[in-house]
Amino acid sequence: MKNSRRINYVGKTARVRSDFTGHPLPEGLPEGVSVRIVGFDLGHFDVVYLGRHFRISMACVENLHHLWK
């Protein structure tokens, strides 16, 4: 039986880092900071840090599986 439950990441807080597979953080977004997720699309998150908006790869979010709860 297929699990059709969708995960809603919007409003959650996550820690970010550069990914070892070639996904760097954008300029102005430091390593290891906590960001608020404000949107997501296939493979990317829209996040806010200190009032600035960034688009990052999902691979740059630490412990992504913890956000599934």
Beta strands, then each sheet from edge to edge (+ up, - down):
strand 1: 13-15
strand 2: 34-41
strand 3: 44-49
strand 4: 52-57
sheet 1: 1+ 2- 3+ 4-
end
